[in-house]
Amino acid sequence: MSPFSTQNQTQREGVTVVGEAFRRVPPESAEFLIEITTSGTTAAHALRENQTRTAQLQQALAGLGVQPPDLQTISLNVMSLWAPVPSLPAAPMMPQLGQPGFSQESQFGSYHARNILRVNVRQAGRVGEIVDIATRAGVNVSGGLAFQASDEAAARRTVLEAAGKDARAKAETLAAAAGKQLGDAISITEECIVSNGTLSTLRSTMPLAIGPGVPQVAGELEYYARVSAAFRLQ
């Protein structure tokens, strides 16, 4: 018998199953991005204004538990905006453009300092208050809110282990129904998805794609794991 035929026979004597697990974890922290933009007649002036507004924001947020290390600059840029001085009409007794007293390079302009900071909120339940204060301080909130669990690795590991146990339990049930015993695992693949409410919506609208829907609890992180495993039959 050829190796190809032997491989096909081995695959036919196995069982392939998909295990799933879904867990909710309360978020303990959150983060979002803000943008502070200031202007000045010089680059130094624009940067000083930006530092002053950042310090004022830190002081305003300190009462809500946001410490100076929780405000981290991730991007700081200075841009110069220039425009030529409008041409003056020629007049008697006035020097013409290009003559002594005028310069063709005469320009006016300003500098803009743009500082993008990451705000770390240690108490996820206060993120709304912090966003309100930041907005009233005149800064722009950019991007969405990112909620995080206290131990991200442990949350992923827990849901993956649950999905793996679900896959093995299904395989054992199918093997017993066929009058066989479950052997060693041939292959295992996994995927883990984390969201904040999105999975509940998808599970309710597309249950065949992501499994049966469950009631959504607002504000909780959702961990979904899917494990595909193939086992030999004995």
Backbone hydrogen bonds, N-H to C=O, Kabsch-Sander energy under -0.5 kcal/mol:
donor,donor_aa,acceptor,acceptor_aa,energy
6,T,2,S,-2.1
7,Q,3,P,-2.3
8,N,4,F,-2.0
9,Q,5,S,-2.1
10,T,6,T,-2.1
11,Q,7,Q,-2.2
12,R,8,N,-2.1
13,E,9,Q,-1.2
14,G,11,Q,-1.3
15,V,231,F,-2.4
17,V,229,A,-2.7
19,G,227,V,-3.5
21,A,225,A,-1.8
23,R,223,Y,-2.6
25,V,221,L,-2.4
28,E,148,Q,-2.0
29,S,148,Q,-1.7
30,A,121,V,-2.2
31,E,146,A,-1.8
32,F,119,V,-1.5
33,L,142,S,-1.0
34,I,117,L,-2.3
35,E,140,N,-2.6
36,I,115,N,-2.9
37,T,35,E,-0.5
38,T,113,A,-2.2
40,G,111,Y,-2.0
46,A,42,T,-2.2
47,L,43,A,-2.3
48,R,44,A,-2.3
49,E,45,H,-2.2
50,N,46,A,-1.8
51,Q,47,L,-2.4
52,T,48,R,-2.3
53,R,49,E,-2.2
54,T,50,N,-2.2
55,A,51,Q,-2.3
56,Q,52,T,-2.2
57,L,53,R,-2.1
58,Q,54,T,-2.3
59,Q,55,A,-2.0
60,A,56,Q,-2.0
61,L,57,L,-2.1
62,A,58,Q,-1.0
63,G,59,Q,-0.5
64,L,61,L,-1.6
65,G,62,A,-1.6
66,V,61,L,-1.7
67,Q,65,G,-0.8
70,D,67,Q,-2.1
71,L,68,P,-1.6
72,Q,70,D,-0.7
72,Q,118,R,-2.2
73,T,71,L,-0.5
74,I,116,I,-2.8
75,S,116,I,-1.4
77,N,114,R,-2.4
79,M,112,H,-2.9
81,L,110,S,-3.0
82,W,80,S,-0.5
83,A,108,F,-1.9
85,V,106,S,-1.6
94,M,91,A,-1.7
99,Q,96,Q,-2.5
102,F,99,Q,-2.0
106,S,103,S,-1.8
108,F,83,A,-1.9
110,S,81,L,-1.9
111,Y,40,G,-3.2
112,H,79,M,-2.9
113,A,38,T,-2.5
114,R,77,N,-2.9
114,R,112,H,-0.5
115,N,36,I,-2.8
115,N,113,A,-0.5
116,I,75,S,-3.0
116,I,114,R,-0.5
117,L,34,I,-2.2
117,L,115,N,-0.5
118,R,72,Q,-3.1
119,V,32,F,-3.2
119,V,117,L,-0.5
120,N,70,D,-2.4
120,N,118,R,-0.6
121,V,30,A,-3.6
121,V,119,V,-0.6
122,R,120,N,-0.7
124,A,28,E,-0.7
124,A,122,R,-0.6
126,R,123,Q,-2.3
127,V,124,A,-1.4
130,I,126,R,-2.1
131,V,127,V,-2.3
132,D,128,G,-2.1
133,I,129,E,-2.2
134,A,130,I,-2.4
135,T,131,V,-2.3
136,R,132,D,-2.4
137,A,133,I,-1.5
138,G,135,T,-1.7
139,V,134,A,-1.8
140,N,35,E,-2.2
142,S,33,L,-2.0
142,S,140,N,-0.6
146,A,31,E,-2.7
147,F,145,L,-0.6
148,Q,29,S,-2.7
155,A,151,D,-1.9
156,R,152,E,-2.1
157,R,153,A,-2.4
158,T,154,A,-2.3
159,V,155,A,-1.8
160,L,156,R,-2.1
161,E,157,R,-2.3
162,A,158,T,-1.9
163,A,159,V,-1.9
164,G,160,L,-2.5
165,K,161,E,-2.2
166,D,162,A,-1.9
167,A,163,A,-2.1
168,R,164,G,-2.1
169,A,165,K,-2.4
170,K,166,D,-2.0
171,A,167,A,-2.2
172,E,168,R,-2.6
173,T,169,A,-1.8
174,L,170,K,-2.3
175,A,171,A,-2.5
176,A,172,E,-2.3
177,A,173,T,-2.0
178,A,174,L,-1.3
179,G,176,A,-1.4
180,K,175,A,-3.1
183,G,232,R,-3.7
186,I,230,A,-3.9
187,S,230,A,-1.2
189,T,228,S,-2.6
191,E,226,R,-1.5
193,I,224,Y,-3.0
195,S,222,E,-2.0
201,T,197,G,-1.3
202,L,198,T,-2.2
203,R,199,L,-3.0
204,S,200,S,-1.6
205,T,201,T,-1.7
206,M,202,L,-3.2
209,A,206,M,-1.1
210,I,206,M,-1.7
211,G,207,P,-1.7
218,A,216,Q,-0.6
220,E,217,V,-1.4
221,L,25,V,-2.6
222,E,195,S,-3.1
223,Y,23,R,-3.1
223,Y,221,L,-0.5
224,Y,193,I,-2.8
224,Y,222,E,-0.5
225,A,21,A,-2.4
226,R,191,E,-2.5
227,V,19,G,-3.0
228,S,189,T,-2.6
229,A,17,V,-2.4
229,A,227,V,-0.6
230,A,187,S,-2.7
231,F,15,V,-2.9
232,R,184,D,-2.5
233,L,13,E,-0.8
234,Q,181,Q,-3.1
